[in-house]
Amino acid sequence: MEVLQQILVYLVLAVAVGYLVKKFLLPKSLFASRKSTGKGCGSDGCGCH
């Protein structure tokens, strides 16, 4: 049972560290959505949505 708890702790730790690295260290351009409709939200084409 102890081994299972240690595995779970290390797994949660790895996920948390991975999230922090993604959030703060990696550039946002790696995770930017490739979907670009080119349509604006109104008649002025501001592209706010």
C-alpha positions as CSV (number, residue, x, y, z in Angstrom):
1,M,0.0,0.0,0.0
2,E,2.9,2.3,0.7
3,V,4.3,1.8,-2.7
4,L,1.0,2.8,-4.3
5,Q,0.9,6.0,-2.3
6,Q,4.4,6.9,-3.3
7,I,3.6,6.3,-6.9
8,L,0.5,8.5,-6.7
9,V,2.4,11.3,-4.9
10,Y,5.2,11.3,-7.5
11,L,2.6,11.3,-10.3
12,V,0.7,14.3,-8.8
13,L,4.0,16.1,-8.3
14,A,5.0,15.5,-11.9
15,V,1.7,16.8,-13.2
16,A,2.0,19.9,-11.0
17,V,5.5,20.6,-12.1
18,G,4.5,20.1,-15.7
19,Y,1.6,22.5,-15.4
20,L,3.9,25.2,-13.8
21,V,6.5,24.8,-16.6
22,K,3.8,25.1,-19.2
23,K,2.2,28.1,-17.5
24,F,5.3,30.1,-16.8
25,L,8.3,28.9,-18.7
26,L,7.2,27.8,-22.2
27,P,6.2,30.5,-24.8
28,K,2.5,30.8,-25.4
29,S,3.0,30.5,-29.2
30,L,3.5,26.8,-28.7
31,F,0.0,26.3,-27.4
32,A,-1.9,28.9,-29.5
33,S,-4.9,27.7,-31.3
34,R,-4.4,27.4,-35.1
35,K,-8.0,28.2,-35.8
36,S,-8.3,31.7,-37.3
37,T,-11.6,32.5,-38.8
38,G,-10.7,36.1,-39.7
39,K,-14.2,37.3,-38.9
40,G,-14.8,40.1,-36.5
41,C,-17.6,40.3,-33.9
42,G,-19.2,43.3,-35.6
43,S,-19.2,45.4,-38.7
44,D,-15.9,47.1,-37.7
45,G,-13.9,43.9,-37.8
46,C,-12.2,44.4,-34.4
47,G,-11.7,40.6,-34.1
48,C,-12.6,40.6,-30.4
49,H,-14.0,37.0,-30.5
